[in-house]
């Protein structure tokens, strides 16, 4: 059940059965020569919809732009500052809490969002308490990073070994190929790829990772691999969501 394709009466009826909602969040950022700029949002949205179908959960609109300031030296990247993303998440959760939701499960496709999301949750709890909103004490937020699922990580290592890398990875590229086979990209990839450098500002990032990849070889990706990653992530996160939403 997708929030944006529902009526308010349908959402009201849903709240009689569940107070949980899934919110996909990703990023709009460069993913190397062959990765789509929307990769992180595409992956989060596809998996969130799969989890929603498997668990009969309501799925909210995808937050497509995240915290990707270190990628902004590459054309096409759009980023929010951490403070802006915190405000956005706080407003999302506040509105939905007023409607009656109390369990917020963020399926995340971008590592750069993790720290900001955790800070946003703390800000949100305090904000709701200050407003004295009904059920504020029951509100719980959780971030689930699909790429960190144990089954996903294991398969990526089996398929790609150390060529999985940590950005513009073959696993995430494979998932986008599965979701959007008509948008598969081909480009020459250099054998040398940056790896192991700390992340600072955007200019520094591009200096150390000139083609946008971080130790990865996305040429290894296939749509068939993407289907495997999708199915594993949906299964693992469906179980995790049900545990979360049913816990006290």
N, C-alpha and C positions, 0 to 999 in steps of 0.2 A: 504494500500500500504506500503510494507516494503522496507526500503532503501536498505538493503543488498540483496534483491531479485529483485531489479530494475536495469535497465541500466541507463547510464548517460543521454541518450536521453529522457528516461521516466521522469527522475528527471527534466530535462530542460523543458519539456512540463508541468510538474506539477507546476513549478514556474511561468508559465504564468497564472495560476489560483489561486495560494495561495503562501504566503511567510511564512507559518507556518509549524512547524515540532514538533512532540512529541518525547521526549527523556525519556525512562524509566530508572530509576536509583534505585538501591537497595543496597544490601550488601551481603557478604559471611561470615556468622558468626553463631555461635552456637545459637540454639533456644530450649534449654532444651532437656530433654530425648526423646521427640517424635517429635520435630520440625526439619524440614530439614535445613541444613546449608545454602541452597540457598533460604530460604523462602522469604526474602525481595526482591530479584531480581525476583523470580518467580512471586510473586504477582504484582509487578510493571509492568513486561513485559506482563502478561496476560491482565491486565486492560488496559494498553496502546494500545495493539492490538485491544481490544474491542472498545476503544474510536476511534481509527483510522478507524475502519470499520464503526462505526456509523456516523462519521463526514467526511469521505473521506479524512482524513489527512494522510500525510506521517509519518511513525514511524521509528525512527532511531534505531541503535543497542543498546541493553541494556548495561548500565554501571553496571556490576555485582559486582564490588568491591567498597566499600564506606569507610566511616570513622567509624571504629569499633574497635579502639585501646583498649577500655575497655573490649572487649570480647576475647582478644588474649591469655588469660590464659587457654582457652579451645581449645583442638586440632581441627584443621580444619578451624579455623577462619583465614581469610586473610583480612588485613586492609591497607588502604592508610593513610598517615598522612594528616592532614587538608591542609597543604601547597601543597602536591602532588595532592590532589583532586582539589584544586583551579586551579592549572596549567592544569590539564586534562580538566576540564570544559572550561577553557579559550581557549584551543587549539581546542576543539570541535566546540565551537561557532564561533571562528575566521575563521576556514576553511569553515564552512557553511555560514557565512556572506559573505565571498568572492564569494560564489556561487550564492548569492542572497536572502538567508533566512534572515528574520528580527524578526520573532516571535518564541521564543523557550519555549516550554511548557514541563517542567520536571515533569513526574509522578513519585513520590518518594514513596518507600516502607520502608524507614528506618529513624526513628526519629533522629538518630545520624548524618544524612547528612544535616539536615535543616540549622544549623548555618553556616556550611562550604559552602553550596550552596549559601546562601545569600551573604556571603563574596566573593565568586567566581563571582557572578553577578556584584558586584561593581568593582572588579578587571577587569573584562571583558569589561565593559563600558569604563573605563579609557584607557585600552589597545587599543581598537578599535579607540578611538578618537586620541590617540597618533600616530597610524598608518595611520590616515586619510583615512580609508577605506570607499569607497562609501556606503552610507546608514547607516553609523555607528550610526548616531543620531536617526535612526528609530529602532534600535535593542532593543528588550524588552525580558527579561527572567522572567519566573514565575515558582514557585514550587507549585505543587499540591500534597498533601499528602493523598493518598487514604484512609488511616485509620482514617483520621480526617474529612472525609465527614460527614455532619450532619446525613444523612440517615444511614450510616454505624455505626456511634457511637450509634445512637438510637437503632438499631437492636441488637448490641452487648450487650447493657445494658439490653434489654428485654430478651435476651437468656441466658446471663451469670451473670448478676448483677456484684457484686464486684469480681467475679472470673475471669473476663476478664483480670485484671491485666494490666501490661504495657510492658511486653516483653514475647515472646513465648506464645502469647495470643491465646485463642481458635478461635478468629475470623481469624487471619492470618493463623493459622494451618488449619482451615477449608477450607480456600481458596486454599491452596496448595493441600489439599485432593481432592478438586474438579478438579483442574488442572491435578494432577498426582495421580489418585486413586491407581495406581499400587505401589506407594511408601509410602503408609500409614504405619506409625510406631506404635508399641505398646511397652510400657515399664511401669514398676511400678513407680508411682509418690507418693512421701511422702505427707502426709496431711499438714505438715508444709512447708511453702515456704516463702523465704525472701521477704520483701516489705518495702518501705519507706526509704531505705538507699540512701544517696547521692552517685553519681557516681564519682569516682576518677580514680585511675589507675587500670590496669588489675588484679593485685594480690588482691587488696582491693575489687574489684567487685566480684571475685570468693569467697572470704572469706564470703561476705555477701549474695551472691546468689550462693550457692554451686552446685546446679544442673542446673543453668543457667536461671531459671524462675524468673520473677519479679511479684509476687502476682497473678500469673495466674494458671488456671486449664485447660490445653489443652486437657484433657481427654473428655471434653464436646463437642469438635469439631466433626462435621460430614460433609461429602461431600455435603449433602443437604443444610446445613447452608452456606457452601462455595459458592454454586451457588447463593444463595440469596445475599451474600455480593458482589459477582462479578457483578451481575445485577444492584444492587444499585449504586455501585461505577462507573460503566460504564455510567449509565444514568446521574448521577450528574456531573461527570467530562466531559462528552460530552458537556453538556450545558455550563459548565465553560470554556472549551476550545474555543467553538464558540464565546462566549462573548469576550474572550481575543484576539483571532485572528482577530475579526472584529472591535475591538475598535481602535480608533486613537492613 
